[in-house]
């Protein structure tokens, strides 16, 4: 089973893992504190995504944002700020 929030973001049933952000998601995205893992391709192809802010306990990798060309993404994992621009 899966859980979908009001924006169509998919999580595991226990809401601890972010599985997929819809590719048509537009604007800023704040990862909820109840999420402990983001699937490696959760944001792939989200071309309208402008920024992502994640709780300190989330690991972020560049592959999560493949296909997000032409946008800047600011990510705050583990107390560090990264700016990824394609």
Secondary structure, DSSP 8 states (H G I E B T S, - for coil): -EEE-TT--EEETTS-EEEE--TT--EEEE--TT--EE-TTTTTT-TTEEEEE--TT----GGGGTT-TT-EEEEEETTEEEEEE-
